Amino acid sequence: MTKILRLIPLIILLHAFTLPASAQINTDQVMRIGQNNMYLEDYVLSIQYFNQVIDIKPYLAKPYFLRSIAKLNLDDFLGAEQDATMSIERNPFIVDAWEVRGVARQNMGKNREAIDDYNHALELLPDNRGLLYNKAMAQQDINDMEGAAETYKTLLKRFPNFDGGYIGRARMLLEQKDTVAALADIEKALEINRNSINGYLMRADIAINSDKDYASALEDMNQAIKLQPKFAGYFINRAYLRYMTDDFQGAFADYDYALQLDPQNTTALFNRGLLRAEVHDNNKAIADFSVVLNLDENDYKTLYNRAVLLAEIGDFNAAIADMDKVIDAYPDFAAAYFLRYDINRRKGDMHSAQKDYDKSLALAKTRVQLPTVLNAPAEASDSAVIADNSYSQEQVKRRFTSLTTIADNSSPEQIFNNKNIKGKVQDRNYSIELEPIFAISYYSSPTELKMSGDYIREVDDINATRMLRFLLQVTNHEPSMTDEETATAHFNSINYYTSYLASHTPRAIDFLGRAMDYMTLRDYEHAIADLDKAIALTPDFTLAYLIRANARYLNSRMSQPDSESTKTSLPSPAIPRANALRAAIADLDTVIKLSPSMPIAYYNKGVILAGEGDLTSALSCFNKAIELKPDFGEAFYNRGYVYLSLGNRDAAFADLSRAGGLGIVPSYNLLKRMSAK
C-alpha cells in the first residue's frame, strides 16, 4: 500500500532560518547521514544531503555516485545516468558506478550503451553474477541471441546454482522457439529453488501454448499465487485456467479477488462480464462492461460485448450506439456489421438492417487489420496471421469475444551487485521479517486498517504541553520524506532550537525537540547527543530514553556489513554495532523501570533481541507486551515469527492467525507459505 505522508500542523509558526553556512558543513558526516537515509529508502531526503556535499566539494566522485543510486531507486533513470557519468569522470575505478549507469541505461532502452558499461565493470569484476546476468538480458533485448547465449554459458558455468540464470536463458530459448531446451532450464531452476515464481509462470505458459494442458498449468499458477498472493494478474490468469477446466465458480472467485486487489483492473472486469454473460446474468455483466468503459471509453472489445447484451435486454438504441463506435474503429470487421444488422432487424429498421447485412457478406472473405491491443489467448490458427498483422474474420471475432489474459506474467528483471540498489530483483517474493520497532515520530503512515498511530501516555502528556513545534506520533511504519519543503522545515527547526538554546537556559524539552528534528532527518548521531543532554538535565525523562533507544538501534543498523558485495563502493559507517544494541536495550530497560505498563517498550526490546538471535528472551518480551495489550497485533505477529523460528508451528499458526485478525496483513502471506510446506 502506498505510504501517505501525514503532515501535522505546526504548533508554533516556523521562522525563516537559513541552512548552516557552507563552511560549517562536515561533508563526511553529511554524506554518511545521506547514506543512512538511502539505507532506509528515504531517497528524496538522501538526495538533499548529497546535494549539500556536491555544492561544497563538486570534485568528489562518491556523492555523485550515491546520488545516482538514490535517483535510480526513484526511477529517475536519466538523472541516475548523468550522476553516474559525473562519478565515473572523477573516478573511473568505482565499479558500482559503471553498474548503476548500465542499469539506468538499460531501463531507458539504451541497451548497447548498457552492455558497454557492464563490459567495463566486468573487466574489474569478471566473476560478478549480477553484471553477467544484466548483460545477458540487454543482449537479448537487442536480439543478440548468440552473444546472450555465450554470456549465459559463462554465467551458469561460474554460478551453476543460480536459478535466475536458468530462467533468463529459458526465456531466450522460448524466443528462439526451442521449447524443449527452455523447459529443461525451467526444471533446473525449480530444482534449485522451489520458490522461483517465474519458473512456475513460464512452465504454465508452455503447458498452455504447447499442449493445451490446462490442468498442469493450473497447478503451476497455484504455486505462483502461494508465493506471491497479492498480484491481481496471477488471479486473472488462474481464472482463465479454471474456466478452461470447467470450474466456473473458481473463475468467478478469482476475478472477484483480483478486483479486491485492484478495483479498477479492466481485464478482470471485462472477463467477469463475459462469464456473467455466459451464465445469462446480463444486467451484472453490463454493469461490469460499463465500469470498463468508464475507465476507457475506446475499449472496443467491451463495446462489442456490451452491445450484444444491451440488444438481449431490448435496449436497441444503446446497443447500436456501441456498435457504431466499433465499426468506426474496425470498418472491415464483418461480424460487427452482422451484429448491427441483427439489432436493427429486431428493432424493426429493415432498411438499415439490409445495408449492414450486405456489407457483412461483402467483407466475409476479407482480412482485417487488427492491433495487438486485442489481447486474447493465442490459438493455433493465429499462426496464419500475415506480416501486415491482418487476421481472418473468424480470428477477429474470436478475439472480440474471448477472455483476456495478462500477457507475460513472468518478467526478467535486473539483479544488482550493490545492495543499495534496491531495484527489481529477480524472483523477488514478499519478504518474511519481523514487524519493526515502534518509533516516536512527527509523521505516520496511516492505512485502511490503521488510520491513527498507537498510544503511549508519555507522548500524549508531551503533546498536551504544546512545548514542541510539531505533534508527536507513535508508529512502526514511519513514512519516507517525500518533498524538499518538509526537509527544509526541519533544517530550519534545528536552527531555531540552536539559536534558542544559545540565548536561554537549556531545558530538557528543547534538546528533545531538536533531537526529534534530527531523528526526522535521519541524523541519529546528533539526535543521540541531544538526548544525552536532555537525560542529563532530567534523569527520569522516560520518553527521552525511549527515543534514544530507537536512535541507537537505527544507528546500529547502518553498520551492518554488506555480505553480498565485499567490493562495494559504499563503506559502512564505523559504528560499534554490538555496543550500540546493548546501549539501546539498556535504555529500554530504563523505560520499563520508569513506565512498567508500557507495552511498546517490551515490544521494541523483543524486536532487537529477536534480530540478534536471542529468541527465548525475545519471546518473553513479546509475552509481556501481549499481557499488557491483548490486541497488540504486531506483537502477536512477531511472537508467531519467533515460534516458527523455534520450530513450534502450532503456536506460530495461532499467533499469526490472531495477528491477521488484528490487521497485520503479512500474517496471511506467512500462513500461506507455512501451509504450502
N, C-alpha and C positions, 0 to 999 in steps of 0.2 A: 504494500500500500504506500502511495506517495506520502512522503513526510510533509507535514504542514507546519510552517514556522509561525508560532503564535507570539506576536509582539505584545507585550504588556505595556500599557500607557505609563509614561514616566510620572513618578510621584512629585518630583521637583523638576522644573524646566531645565533642560541641558543648556549650558552656556557654550558658546563657540570657542573652544580651545583648539589650538593648532597641535599637530602631531609633534613629537620631540624633534628638535633640530637634528639635521643630518649628522653633525659631528658627534652627537651623543649616542648614536646607534652602535651597538655591539653587533656587527654583522654576523659573526659566528653564532651568537645566541639567537638572533632573529631568524637565521636560516634554519637552525635546529627547531625553533618553535614552528616555523612553516612546515618543516618535515614532520613534526608531530601531528600537525593538523592534517597533513596528507595521509598519514597512517590511519587517522580516524575518519578518513574520507570527507573531510571538510575542505574540499578543493578550492572553493571560491575564497575562503579565508586564507588558505595557504598561499594562494597567488598574491594576496595583498602583502604578505611577509616577504615573498621572493621579490616583489616589485621594489620594496624598500632597499633590499640588498643590491639589486641591479642599479638602482638610482645612485648608490654610493660607490659601488665597485663594478662598473659595467664590463671590466676586463676579465672578470671571473667566469669560468665555464660552468661551474656547478649550479649557481642559481638559475641559469637559463635551462640547464638540464632538468632540474627539479620542477621548474615551472612548465616545461614541456610535458612532463608526466601528469601534472595536475590538469593541464588543458586536454590531454589525451583522454583522461578519465571523465572529462566534461563533454566529450565528443567534439571538441574544438580541434579538428584534425589539421586544419590549415595553421592555426596558431601553434599547435604542437610541432608541426613540421618546421615552422620558422624558428621556434626556440631551440629545437634540437640542432638545427643548422648553425645557429649562433654558438651553441655549446661546442659543436664539432670544430668550428673555425678557431675557437680559443684553445681547445684541447682534443685533438683527434684520437686520443687513446682512451677516451671514455667509451667503452664498448657498448654500454646500455644506451648511449645517445644515438648510436647508429641503429640500434634495435627500435628505439622509440620512433625515430624518423621513418624507418621501414614500415612499422605498424601504421603510423599516421598516413603514409603514402598508400599503403595497401587499402586502407579504409576509404581513401579518396579515388580508388581505381587506378592509381599510378603504379601498377604492378611491376613494370620494368625497372622503374627507379627504386622501388622497394627491394627488388631482387638484388640490385647493386648494393644497397645498404646492408642487406643480410650477408652478401658475399664478403663485404668489407669486415663486418663483425665476425664472420666465421674464420677469417684469416687470423683473428686474435683469439677466438674461442672455437676451434674447429669441431669440438665434440659437444656443442650446445644443442640440446634437444629442441627447445623452442624455436631457435633460429632455423634449424633444418626443416622443422615442420611448417613454419610460416612461409619459408622459401618455396617448399613444395606446393603449398596452396596457391601462392602467387604464380608459380609456373603453370599450374592448371588453369588459372584464370586467363592467362594469355595463350592458352591452348598449346603450350609447350609440353606435350604429354611425355615425350622422350626424356626431356630434362627432369620433369616431375618424377617419372619412374625411377630415374637414377638417384634423385635426392631421397625418395622414399626407401630405396635399396640401402643407401648409406645410413639413413636414419634407423631403420629396423635392424641393420647389422650391428650398430653401436648400442641400440636400445631395444633388444628383442622382446622385452616385456612391456612395451609402450602400446597400450591398446589404441590410443588415439591415432597412432601411425598407421595401424591396420585399417582403421575406419576411414582415414583420409585416402589411403590407397584404394580401398574398396570403392569409394566414390569415383575416383579416377577411372577404375576399371569399368564401372557401370556406364560412365560417359562413353567408353570405348565398346560398349555392348558385350563385354566379357562377364556375363552373369555368373558363370561357374567360378572363375577366379575371385570375383568380388565376394561371393558367398563364402568362399574359403577364408578370406581375410576377415569377414564379419564374424564367422565362427571362432576364429583365433582370438579376435578382440574380446568376445564374450567369454571365452575360456579364461582369459587373463583377468577380466573384470566383469563380473556378473551384473554390475550396476551401470554398464555402458548404455545409456539411453539411446544414443544414435545407432548402436548396434541393433537393438530391438526394432527401432523405427525403419532402418534400412532393410532388415530382413523381412519385415512386414510388407514393405513396398515390393520386394522381389516376389514374395508369395502371391501378392495380388496381381502384379503385372505379368508374371511369367506363367503361373499355374492356376490363377483364379482360386487359390487355396485360402479362402476367406477365414476358415476355422483356425488355421495356423497363424495367419496374420492377426486375428483377434487375440490369440494368446500372447503374441509379442506386444500388441498395443496395451494389453492388461499390465504387462511388466513395466512398460514405459510409464504408464499412469501411476503405478505404485511408487515409482522413483521420483516422478515429478507431477504431483496431483493437482497443481494449480494452473495448468496451461490449458486454456479453452480449446485450442486446436486439436489436442490429443483426443478430447471427448467428442469433438465433431467427427473426426476420422473413425473413432471407435463406433460411433453411432452408425456410420455408413456400413461398417463391417457387420454390426448387429442386424442392420436392415437386410444385408445380403444373406445372412444366415437365418432370416425369418424371425428375428427377435425384435418385434415392433416395440414392445413395452420397454425393453432395454434401450432401444434407439431413442425413444422419447425421453427417457430418463437422462440419457447423456446430453441431449440437446438442452433440456431444462437446466442441467448443472452447468453446461458451458455458458448459458446465459446468466446464471448466477455469478459466475466468474467474470463475465464480460457482457453486461446487459445490452450493449449496442453492437454485438457481433452479428453482422449482416448474414454471414454464412450460416450460422446456427439458426437465425430467424427464418431465412429462406428455406432451409432444409426441413425445419419443423413445420413450416407452412405446407410444404409438399407432402409430408407424411400425414398431416391433418386432412389435406385434400384427399389423400388416398383412402382414408377411413371415413370420408364424407363428413368431416367436421368443418364444413365450408366457412362458416362465419369466423371461427377462430383462425382458420387458415388465411382468410382475407385480412384479418387483423394483423397477423404476422407479416404478410406481404406489405401491408400499409406502413408498418413500422420501418421496414427496409426502405421503402420509397420515400419516407420522410427523411431518412438519412442520406439517400442517394436517389434523386428523382429520375435519373437516367439509367437505372438498373433494368435493362430491357428483358432479362430473363424473368424478373419479378413482375414486370408489367404484363408480359405474355401470360404468365400463370394466374395473375390476379384477374385478367380479362376472362379467362376460362371460367373461373369461379363466379365472377360477377354475372356472367351470362347464365350460369346454372341457377343463380338465385333470382334471375329475372331483371337485373339492373343493366339493361342493354346499352343505354346511353353511356354509362360509366365504362362498360366493357369496351365499347367502340372507341372511346377516348384513349383508353390504354393501348388498344391495338393500332390506332393511328400513329402513336409515338413509336411503336415497334417498327411499323412499316416505313416510317420516315427514316429510321436508322438503318433498316435492312430491306431496301426496296426490291431485292432479288430473292426474298425468303418466301417460297411458295406456301408453306404451312400457315404463315401469318395471314396471307390473303384468304386462304381456305377457312381459317377460323373466323375472320371478319365476315366472310360470305355467310357462314352458318349463323352468326349473331344477327346479321341484317335479315336473313331469311326468317329467323324466329321472331324478329321484331316486326316483320311484315314489309320491309323495304326491299321488294324484289328487284327493283331496278339496280340499286347499289349491290345487292347480292349477286346478280348476274355478272356484273362487271368484275367483281372480286373472284368469282368462280372461273371466268375466262382467263383472268390474269394468273390464277393459280395453276391452271392447266398449261398455260404457255411457259411457265417457269419450271414445271415439274422435272424436266430433264437437264436443267442448267445447274451450274455450280455457284456457290455463294462465298463471297469474301467474308471470312469470319475472324474477328480479332481474338487474341488469346485470352481476353478477359472472361470469355465464357468457359469457365474452368469446371468441366465435368470430368469424372474419371475416364481415362482413356479406354477405348475399345480397340479390338484387333483391327476392325475395318478402318480406324482412323489412320492407319498406315497409308491409306490411299490418298491422303492429303498431298497435293502437289506443291511445287516450290513457291507458288504465289499465295499460299495459305488459303486456297479455296477448298470448300468441302461440298460433298453431295448434299442434296436437300434433306435426305434422311439423317445424315450425320448432324446437320444443323438442328433439326427438330429434336433429336435425341439430347443434344446439349442444352437446348432450351428447357427441357422437361426432366432433366436428371438431377439427382442430388449432387451438391457441390462438395468438394473436399478441400482441405488446406494443403496446398502443394508443398512438397519438400519439407516435411516436418523436421527431419534431421538437417543439421547445418554444420559445415566445417567452420570452426571458429579458432581464432588465433590463441596461442598459448605463449606465455611470456617468461623469459629468464628472470626478469626483475620483478620481485613480488610486489613492488609498489605500483606496478601497472596492474590495476585491478582487472580491467578489461573483461572480455568474454572468454572464459576458459573452457576448453573442450570438455563436453560432457559434464558441465557443472551441475551438481544437484543442490537442492536446498541443504544448507549446512545444518548439521546437528551439533548444537553447542548450548552451553548454559545461557539462561537468561541473564543479562548483565546486571551490574550493581545499580542501585538507586543513587541518583545524584541530586544535589541542590542546584537548581539552575534558574536562570531568568526566563528560559523558554522551554516549551514542551512540545511533544508530537501527539496531539490527540488523534484517536482513531474512532471508527464507528463503534467499536466495542468498549472504548475507554475515552470518554470525552474530556475528562478532567484529570489532574495529577493526583498523586497519593497524599496521604495526610501524615504530617509529623507535627506534634503540638508545638515544638520549639520554633518551627517555621511560621506557624500562624501567629505566635507571640511576637516574632520579629516584624512580620508584616503589619501587625496591629499598631506598632510604634511609629510607622511611616518614617523611619530613620534612614532607610536605604533609598537609593534613587530609582530602583526598579523593584517590582514584587518578586519574591522568591517562590519557586515551584519545586515540586518533588516529582522526579521522573526517572525511568530507567531506559528511556529512548530519547535522548536529547537530540534535537534536530541539528543538521549541519547549518553553518552560516551561509545564507543564500544571497546576500547582497552587500555591497560595499558600504552603504549608508548605515546599516546596523553595526558593522565592524567599526566604522568611524565613530559612531556614538559611544562605543565602549572605550576606544582610544581616548576620546575626549573626556569621558568619565574618569579614567585613570589620571589624566592631567588635573582634573578638578580636585580629586582626592589628594593628589600630591601637593597641589597649591594649598589646599585647606589644612593638611597636616603640618605643613611648614609654618603656618601662621596661627595655629591653635594648639591647645593642649591635646595631645593624642588620646583618642578613645578607641577602645577595642572594636566598636561597631564600625568606625571609619576604616580601620585596617581590614575588617571583614568585607566591607563594601568594595574596597579596591581589590581585594583578593578575588571576589566574585567576578569583577571585570576581567581580571587576569584568567580566571577559570573559563570564562566565556570565550576568550581569545586563545585558549589552549596554552597559555604561558604558565605551566604548572610550577616552575621553579620560583618565579616571583610570587605566585599565589601562596606557596608554602611559606616563603619568607614573611609575607604579611600575616598569615595565620599564626605563625610563631609569635609575632609581636602582639596579636590580639590575645592569644592564650597567656602570654607573659603578663599582660595587663589584667586579664580576667581568667584565672586558672580554672574556674568551673563553667566556662563558656562551652556548653555541650555542642552547639551547632558548629563552632569553630573546629572542634575535634573531628566531627563527622565529615566536614568539608575537607579538612586536611588529610583525613584517611583516604578520601576519594582522590585528592590531588596526588598523594604519594603512590597510590595504586596505579592511577593512569600514567603518571610519570615513569613508573617502573616498566610499564608495557612498552615504552619507547626503547628500552634497552634489550629487547629480545633479539637474539642473533638471527640472521637470515640463513636458515639451514639449507635452503634450496639453492642459494646462489652465493657461494663463498667469494666470488669475484665481483660482487655488486659494487656499483659506484656510490652507494648510499651507506656510509659507515654509521653504525648505531651509536647514539649518544652514550657516553661513558657513565652510565648511572649504575651504582651497585644495586642490582635488582633485588637480591635476597634481603639486603638491609632495608630497602625501601618497603618491601612487603611486610617485613617484621614490624617496621615502624607504623605502617598502615593498620595492621592488626592490633598493635598496642593502642593506637588512637581509638579504634572501635571498642576495645576493652574498656577504655576510659568512658566512652559514650554509654556503654552498657552499665557501668558503675553509677554514672550520673543520672541516667534515664533507663532504668532496668525494664520498663514496659514498652520500649521502642522496638517493634518487630523488625524494622528495616536495618537496624544496627546488627542484629543477629544474622539477617539475610545476607547483608554485604560481607560480613565475616565469612559466612558459609561459601559465598561465591569465590572469595580469594583462596580459601583453604582447598576447595574442590579444584580450582585451577592449578594449584600446586600439588595435587595428587593426594592430599590428606583427606580421603573420602570419609573416614569414620568421624573425624572432628567436624567436617562439613555437614554430615548427616545430623549430628547433634544440634548444630546451629539452625538448620532448616526446621528441625523438630520444634525448637523453641519459638522460631518465628511463626510457625503454624499454630502453636499453642496460644500465642498472643493474638494472632489474627487468623481465625479459622477460614476466612475466604481469601487467603493470600495465594492467588493463582500462580504467580511467579515462583513462590517457594515450593508449591506442590510440583511444578514442572521440574525445578532443579533437583528436588528430592527424588523424583522419579528418574531423572537422568543419573543421579548418583546410585540409586538402587540398581539401575540397569548396568552401570559400570561395575558394581559389586556382584553381579550375577543373579540378583533377586528379581526375576522377571515378573512374578505375581504382584509384588509390591510396586514395581515400576508401572505396570499396567494400571493399577488402581490410582496411583498418583497422577499419571498422565491423563487418564480419563477425567479425573477431578479437575485438573488444570485446564483441560479443553473446555469443560463446562463453565469455567470461570473466565473464559475469553482468551486463553493463551493459545493462539492459533497453531504454532509449531507443534503442539502436542499431537495433533491429528496426523501430521506427517510422520512423526516418530513412531506413533502407534501403528501406522500402516507398514512402516519398514520392519517393525518388530513382528507384525503378523505375517509378513511375507517370508520370514526366515523359518 
